[in-house]
């Protein structure tokens, strides 16, 4: 039962709306009702990316029909009349959460408005038009009561309708740095981490920029995972999935997230908590795109090429300023193009963050960047000869200093520089000239300088 004020609401069991193939995995981890389901982050659900989107969309629509009394929009303000609870707030966020919108509680439900501070006129106009569109469609949907909500035909129609709700005009950043700043705008400070993550998002499985983010609990890592998870073509493995096994699920014997991430970007939360044998498999996959597995019920060669973003805690939970901060062996570290610290937010950035949360609540989706990213990744930049000659000496110098360190910037290091440069060029739809190459090398040098390495 869900208690809202003095009203007791009967929960809706999964079977009433979802297909049986989706219900069973959810029940195994203790999720039995739609009200429980909607409160989970997508990356913590034991389902594939497609299945997760399907069940959350179906749950949100069913719960909107159940709890929403009315949805109305007047200009740049939408009002959702409903009893206030964590469940109804999450449903509102599912439909209305967006980069340029803010959600607040009012007497009879929730109010959604367009942000005006630090927002361009074109973005504000987009916000107003899409707010009106979503409110109108949702108002129509929740007034139509299906006779049998659990039927497959109805679910298919709902998913198509929900896809229309997500079809909005895309933002178009003009530079690599602008994209990093806009996409991760809710993360205050940590500019270096933002640029590293942006480089991974703009890379491809053929030319991957693998990024390792190491930070103490409570830093910006968790918020970054939330932002990344809103992109449709990004697979996210939450802590539960990570602990069960990345290559093999050692509980069920099924393939893990990495074999299923072929051709995608995959984000691993709490990478350091993965089963130890997974580090060897991960090393092989990001080195060659294949690994041979003899474990559980699986004996096969796995082939999978992906872009890896891994989040981890320092070895001892806090930074001690030594190579022991990194809980991985040098060979595995050598496969990451970028190894960056996630820093604790303090001072003005912390106050800005608190103000943002008090005003706007939970993280808002970054789906508006999806099409822009997909388009950027199709660009195939060329590398001009002058770009190479401008950095050869400095790349060689870095290899001499860091080649045998725990960061292991060895013979693969030139590939890392090349791939980061190509990611920057994709953001700006240009070739890699000497300036782009120097920006890439500068970014990498900033990450290296965070770690204490003796000459």
C-alpha positions in Angstrom: 0.0 0.0 0.0 1.1 3.6 -0.7 0.1 6.2 1.9 -0.4 9.7 0.4 -1.5 12.2 3.1 -4.4 10.4 4.7 -5.4 8.5 1.6 -4.3 4.9 1.3 -3.8 3.8 -2.4 -3.8 0.2 -3.5 -0.7 -0.6 -5.5 -0.8 -2.1 -8.9 0.9 -5.5 -9.4 3.4 -5.8 -12.4 1.3 -8.5 -14.0 -1.6 -6.1 -14.6 0.4 -4.1 -17.1 3.7 -5.8 -18.0 4.5 -8.9 -20.1 5.4 -12.1 -18.2 9.0 -12.1 -19.7 9.6 -8.7 -18.0 7.9 -9.5 -14.7 9.9 -12.5 -13.7 13.4 -10.8 -13.6 11.9 -7.9 -11.6 10.2 -10.1 -9.0 13.5 -12.0 -8.5 15.0 -8.7 -7.1 11.9 -7.9 -5.0 10.1 -5.6 -7.3 6.4 -6.6 -7.4 4.4 -3.4 -8.1 4.5 -0.5 -10.6 4.8 1.8 -7.6 8.1 0.1 -6.6 9.3 -0.1 -10.2 9.0 3.6 -11.1 11.2 4.6 -8.1 14.2 2.7 -9.5 16.9 4.1 -11.7 16.9 2.5 -15.1 20.4 1.1 -14.8 19.6 -0.7 -11.5 16.9 -2.9 -13.2 17.9 -6.4 -14.1 16.7 -6.0 -17.7 18.2 -5.1 -21.1 18.2 -1.5 -22.2 15.2 -2.0 -24.5 13.2 -3.9 -21.9 14.0 -1.3 -19.3 12.7 1.5 -21.5 9.6 -0.6 -22.3 8.6 -1.4 -18.7 9.3 2.1 -17.4 7.3 3.7 -20.2 4.4 1.3 -19.6 4.6 1.8 -15.8 4.7 5.6 -16.1 1.6 5.7 -18.4 -0.4 3.3 -16.2 0.5 5.2 -13.1 -0.4 8.5 -14.7 -3.8 7.2 -15.6 -4.2 5.9 -12.1 -3.1 8.9 -10.1 -3.3 12.0 -12.3 -6.6 13.8 -12.1 -5.9 16.4 -14.8 -3.0 17.9 -16.9 -3.3 21.4 -18.2 -0.9 23.8 -19.9 -1.1 27.5 -20.1 1.7 29.1 -22.1 5.0 28.0 -20.4 3.4 26.5 -17.3 1.9 23.0 -17.0 -0.2 22.0 -14.0 -0.6 18.3 -13.0 -3.4 17.8 -10.5 -2.6 14.7 -8.3 -1.9 13.6 -4.8 1.8 14.3 -4.0 4.0 11.4 -3.3 7.4 10.0 -4.4 5.6 7.9 -6.9 3.6 10.7 -8.6 6.7 13.0 -8.5 8.7 10.3 -10.4 5.9 9.9 -13.0 5.9 13.7 -13.5 9.7 13.6 -13.9 9.4 10.8 -16.4 7.1 12.8 -18.7 8.3 16.3 -18.1 11.8 16.1 -16.7 14.1 17.9 -19.2 17.2 20.1 -19.4 15.3 23.4 -19.5 12.3 22.6 -17.3 11.9 22.7 -13.5 9.3 20.8 -11.4 7.9 22.1 -8.1 5.2 21.0 -5.7 2.0 23.2 -5.5 -1.1 22.8 -3.4 -3.0 20.4 -5.7 -0.1 18.6 -7.4 2.9 19.8 -9.4 3.8 22.7 -11.6 6.2 22.4 -14.5 7.8 25.6 -15.9 10.5 26.5 -18.3 13.7 27.8 -16.9 14.6 31.3 -18.0 18.0 31.9 -16.2 21.0 31.3 -18.4 18.9 29.9 -21.2 19.0 31.1 -24.8 15.9 32.4 -26.5 15.8 29.5 -29.0 16.1 27.0 -26.1 13.3 28.8 -24.2 11.0 28.7 -27.3 11.8 25.0 -27.7 10.9 24.4 -24.0 7.5 26.2 -24.3 6.5 24.3 -27.5 7.5 20.9 -26.2 5.9 21.5 -22.8 2.6 22.3 -24.5 2.9 19.2 -26.7 3.7 16.8 -23.9 0.9 18.2 -21.7 -1.6 18.0 -24.5 -0.8 14.4 -25.4 -0.6 13.3 -21.8 -4.0 14.9 -21.1 -5.5 13.0 -24.0 -3.9 9.8 -22.9 -5.0 9.8 -19.3 -8.6 10.6 -20.2 -8.8 7.4 -22.3 -9.3 4.5 -19.9 -8.3 1.2 -21.6 -10.7 -1.7 -20.8 -7.8 -4.2 -20.4 -4.5 -2.4 -19.6 -2.5 -5.6 -19.6 -3.2 -6.6 -23.2 -0.2 -6.6 -25.5 -1.9 -4.6 -28.2 -2.5 -1.7 -25.8 1.1 -1.8 -24.6 2.4 -1.4 -28.1 0.2 1.6 -28.8 1.3 3.2 -25.5 5.0 2.8 -26.4 4.5 4.4 -29.8 2.6 7.3 -28.1 5.4 7.7 -25.5 8.0 7.8 -28.3 6.2 10.7 -29.8 6.3 12.5 -26.4 10.1 12.2 -26.6 10.4 13.6 -30.1 11.8 17.1 -29.6 14.2 19.5 -31.3 17.8 18.9 -30.4 20.3 21.3 -28.9 23.4 21.8 -31.0 26.6 22.6 -29.1 29.1 24.5 -31.2 32.3 23.1 -29.6 33.6 20.1 -27.7 34.0 22.2 -24.5 30.5 23.6 -24.9 29.0 20.1 -25.2 30.8 19.0 -22.0 29.6 22.0 -20.1 26.0 21.8 -21.3 25.5 18.0 -21.0 27.0 18.0 -17.5 25.6 21.4 -16.4 24.1 20.0 -13.2 27.6 18.9 -12.1 29.3 22.0 -10.5 33.1 22.0 -10.7 34.8 18.8 -12.0 35.4 20.4 -15.4 38.2 18.0 -16.2 36.0 15.0 -15.5 33.2 16.5 -17.7 35.6 16.8 -20.7 36.9 13.3 -20.2 33.3 11.8 -20.2 32.4 14.0 -23.2 35.4 12.5 -25.1 34.1 9.0 -24.4 30.5 10.0 -25.6 32.0 11.3 -28.8 34.1 8.3 -29.5 33.1 5.1 -31.3 33.7 1.4 -30.6 36.1 1.4 -33.6 38.2 4.3 -32.1 37.1 4.1 -28.4 38.1 6.6 -25.7 37.8 4.4 -22.5 37.6 6.6 -19.4 38.1 5.6 -15.8 36.7 8.0 -13.2 38.0 7.5 -9.6 36.3 9.4 -6.8 35.4 9.1 -3.1 31.8 8.3 -2.3 29.6 11.4 -2.4 31.5 13.0 -5.3 30.1 13.9 -8.7 30.4 10.3 -10.0 26.8 9.3 -9.1 25.3 12.4 -10.7 27.3 11.7 -13.8 26.0 8.2 -14.0 22.4 9.5 -13.8 23.0 12.0 -16.6 24.6 9.4 -18.8 21.8 6.9 -18.2 19.3 9.2 -19.9 20.9 8.6 -23.3 19.1 5.8 -25.2 22.3 4.3 -26.7 24.2 4.2 -23.4 24.1 0.9 -21.4 24.5 1.4 -17.6 25.4 -1.3 -15.2 24.4 -0.3 -11.6 26.1 -1.7 -8.5 23.9 -4.8 -8.4 24.6 -5.7 -12.0 28.4 -5.0 -11.5 28.6 -7.2 -8.4 26.8 -10.1 -10.2 29.4 -10.1 -13.0 30.1 -7.9 -16.0 31.1 -10.6 -18.5 29.3 -13.5 -16.9 26.4 -13.3 -14.4 27.8 -15.7 -11.9 24.4 -16.1 -10.3 22.4 -17.1 -13.4 25.2 -18.2 -15.8 24.0 -15.8 -18.4 26.1 -13.3 -20.4 26.7 -10.0 -18.6 26.5 -6.4 -19.7 29.8 -6.2 -21.6 29.1 -9.0 -24.1 25.7 -7.4 -24.8 27.2 -3.9 -25.2 28.7 -4.6 -28.6 28.7 -1.4 -30.7 27.5 0.7 -27.7 28.8 2.9 -24.9 28.6 1.2 -21.5 28.9 2.8 -18.1 29.9 0.6 -15.2 29.1 2.0 -11.7 31.4 0.7 -8.9 33.7 -1.0 -11.3 36.1 -1.8 -8.4 33.3 -4.0 -6.9 33.2 -6.4 -9.9 34.3 -10.0 -9.4 38.1 -10.1 -9.7 38.0 -12.5 -12.7 36.1 -9.9 -14.6 39.1 -7.6 -14.7 41.0 -10.1 -16.8 38.1 -10.5 -19.2 37.5 -6.7 -19.4 41.2 -6.2 -20.2 41.0 -8.7 -23.0 37.8 -7.2 -24.4 39.0 -3.6 -24.5 42.4 -4.7 -25.9 41.2 -7.0 -28.7 37.4 -7.1 -28.7 37.4 -10.7 -27.7 37.9 -13.0 -24.7 37.6 -16.7 -24.0 35.4 -17.7 -21.1 35.2 -21.0 -19.3 33.0 -20.2 -16.3 29.5 -21.0 -14.9 27.5 -22.6 -17.7 29.3 -20.7 -20.5 32.3 -22.0 -22.5 32.7 -19.8 -25.5 34.6 -17.0 -27.2 32.9 -13.7 -26.6 33.3 -10.9 -29.1 32.3 -7.4 -28.2 33.6 -3.9 -29.0 32.3 -1.0 -27.0 33.3 2.3 -25.4 33.8 1.9 -21.6 33.2 4.5 -19.0 34.0 3.0 -15.6 33.3 4.6 -12.2 35.3 3.4 -9.2 36.2 4.3 -5.6 39.8 4.7 -4.4 41.4 1.6 -3.0 40.9 2.6 0.6 37.7 4.6 0.1 39.6 7.9 0.3 42.5 9.4 -1.7 45.9 9.0 0.1 47.9 10.6 -2.7 49.8 7.5 -3.9 49.6 4.9 -6.7 47.7 2.8 -4.2 44.7 5.0 -4.8 43.9 3.1 -8.0 42.4 -0.3 -7.3 43.5 -1.9 -10.6 46.6 -3.4 -12.1 48.8 -1.3 -14.5 48.0 -3.4 -17.6 44.3 -2.8 -17.2 44.9 0.9 -16.5 47.0 1.1 -19.7 43.8 0.4 -21.7 42.1 3.6 -20.5 42.7 6.7 -22.5 41.7 8.9 -19.7 42.1 8.3 -15.9 40.5 11.2 -14.0 39.7 12.0 -10.4 36.1 13.0 -9.4 36.6 15.7 -6.8 34.4 16.6 -3.8 32.4 19.7 -4.5 33.1 22.5 -2.1 32.8 26.3 -1.7 30.8 28.2 -4.4 30.3 25.1 -6.6 28.7 23.3 -3.6 26.4 26.3 -2.9 25.5 26.5 -6.6 24.7 22.7 -6.5 22.5 23.1 -3.4 20.6 26.0 -4.9 20.0 23.9 -8.1 18.6 21.0 -6.1 16.4 23.2 -3.9 15.0 24.9 -7.0 14.7 22.1 -9.5 14.8 18.8 -7.6 16.2 15.6 -9.1 18.4 15.3 -12.2 16.7 16.1 -15.5 17.1 14.0 -18.7 19.7 14.7 -21.4 17.7 13.1 -24.2 17.8 16.4 -26.0 21.4 15.7 -26.9 20.8 12.2 -28.2 20.4 12.9 -31.9 23.2 15.4 -31.9 25.6 12.8 -30.4 24.5 10.1 -32.9 25.1 12.5 -35.7 28.5 13.6 -34.4 29.7 10.0 -34.1 29.1 9.5 -37.8 31.7 12.1 -38.7 35.0 10.5 -39.8 37.7 13.1 -39.2 41.0 13.0 -41.1 44.3 13.7 -39.3 46.5 16.2 -41.2 50.3 15.6 -41.2 51.0 18.9 -39.4 48.9 17.7 -36.5 51.2 14.8 -35.9 54.5 16.6 -36.2 53.3 19.2 -33.7 53.0 16.8 -30.8 55.5 13.9 -31.6 58.2 15.1 -29.2 55.8 15.8 -26.3 54.0 12.4 -26.7 57.4 10.6 -26.6 58.3 12.6 -23.5 55.2 11.5 -21.7 55.8 7.9 -22.6 59.3 8.1 -21.2 58.0 9.5 -17.9 54.8 7.5 -17.4 55.6 4.3 -19.4 56.6 2.2 -16.4 54.5 4.1 -13.8 51.3 2.7 -12.4 49.4 4.7 -15.0 51.3 2.7 -17.7 51.3 5.3 -20.6 53.2 2.8 -22.8 53.2 1.9 -26.5 49.4 2.3 -26.7 49.6 5.9 -25.6 49.8 7.4 -29.1 46.5 5.6 -29.9 44.9 7.3 -26.8 46.1 10.8 -28.1 44.7 10.0 -31.5 41.3 8.9 -30.3 40.8 11.8 -27.9 41.7 14.2 -30.8 39.2 12.5 -33.1 36.5 12.8 -30.4 37.1 16.5 -30.1 37.0 16.8 -33.9 33.7 14.9 -34.1 32.1 17.5 -31.8 33.0 20.3 -34.2 32.6 18.3 -37.4 36.1 19.1 -38.5 39.4 17.3 -39.3 42.2 16.9 -36.7 44.6 19.7 -37.3 47.5 20.8 -35.0 45.2 22.8 -32.7 42.8 19.9 -32.2 45.7 17.6 -31.5 47.2 20.0 -29.0 43.8 20.3 -27.2 43.7 16.5 -27.0 47.2 16.3 -25.6 46.5 19.1 -23.1 43.4 17.3 -21.8 45.4 14.1 -21.3 48.2 15.9 -19.6 45.7 17.5 -17.1 44.6 14.0 -16.1 48.1 12.8 -15.6 49.0 15.7 -13.5 46.3 14.8 -11.0 48.3 11.7 -10.0 51.5 11.7 -8.1 54.2 10.1 -10.4 57.9 10.6 -9.7 60.3 11.2 -12.5 
